């Protein structure tokens, strides 16, 4: 269960880095249609979670719920951390 959660966190964390590499491929397979930023984020997260699910299945550590929860933590974790850091550090310039 912990292994699956960690796989999900890693997949969610890597999803933002995969967006740049997936954009040309998505535009190649969908000619004439522009792909929005939210769609591209959803596609990259889906691809990363799919690959993490394959690794979890091969290592016999199933658990779709913990994988999905880990993916959500991986995506939202850095954003929440940055927001918390910004909240703790006062802005004296304004």
C-alpha positions in Angstrom: 0.0 0.0 0.0 2.8 2.4 0.8 4.6 1.4 -2.4 1.5 2.2 -4.4 1.0 5.5 -2.6 4.7 6.5 -3.4 4.2 5.4 -7.0 1.2 7.7 -7.2 3.0 10.6 -5.6 5.9 10.2 -8.1 3.6 10.0 -11.0 1.7 13.1 -9.9 4.9 15.0 -9.3 6.3 14.0 -12.7 3.1 15.0 -14.6 4.1 18.6 -14.9 7.5 17.7 -16.5 5.8 15.4 -19.0 3.5 18.1 -20.3 6.2 19.7 -22.5 7.1 16.4 -24.1 3.5 15.4 -24.7 2.3 18.6 -26.3 3.9 18.0 -29.8 2.6 14.4 -29.8 -0.9 15.4 -28.9 -0.9 18.1 -31.5 0.4 15.7 -34.1 -2.4 13.2 -33.4 -5.1 15.9 -33.2 -4.4 18.1 -36.2 -6.4 21.3 -36.6 -7.5 21.3 -32.9 -5.8 23.3 -30.2 -5.3 21.6 -26.9 -5.8 23.8 -23.8 -3.6 23.9 -20.8 -6.1 22.1 -18.6 -6.5 19.3 -21.1 -2.8 18.9 -21.5 -2.4 18.7 -17.7 -5.1 16.1 -17.6 -3.6 14.0 -20.4 -0.1 14.1 -18.8 -1.4 13.1 -15.4 -3.4 10.3 -17.0 -0.3 9.0 -18.9 1.8 9.2 -15.7 -0.8 7.4 -13.6 -1.2 4.8 -16.3 2.5 4.0 -16.3 2.5 4.0 -12.5 -0.4 1.5 -12.6 1.6 -0.8 -14.9 4.5 -0.7 -12.5 2.2 -1.4 -9.6 0.6 -4.3 -11.4 4.0 -5.8 -12.3 5.2 -5.5 -8.7 2.0 -7.0 -7.5 1.1 -4.0 -5.3 -2.3 -3.2 -6.6 -4.6 -0.6 -5.2 -6.3 1.9 -7.5 -7.5 4.1 -4.7 -4.0 4.6 -3.1 -2.5 5.1 -6.5 -5.0 7.8 -7.3 -4.6 9.4 -3.9 -0.9 9.5 -4.4 -1.3 11.1 -7.7 -3.5 13.8 -6.2 -0.9 14.4 -3.5 1.9 14.5 -6.1 0.1 17.2 -8.1 -1.2 19.3 -5.2 1.7 18.8 -2.8 4.2 21.3 -4.4 1.4 23.9 -4.9 0.3 23.6 -1.3 3.8 23.7 -0.1 4.6 26.9 -2.0 1.4 28.5 -0.8 2.2 27.6 2.8 5.8 29.1 2.4 4.4 32.3 0.9 1.9 32.6 3.7 4.7 32.2 6.3 7.0 34.7 4.7 5.7 38.3 5.1 6.0 40.7 2.1 7.6 43.9 3.5 7.8 45.6 0.1 4.1 46.3 -0.4 
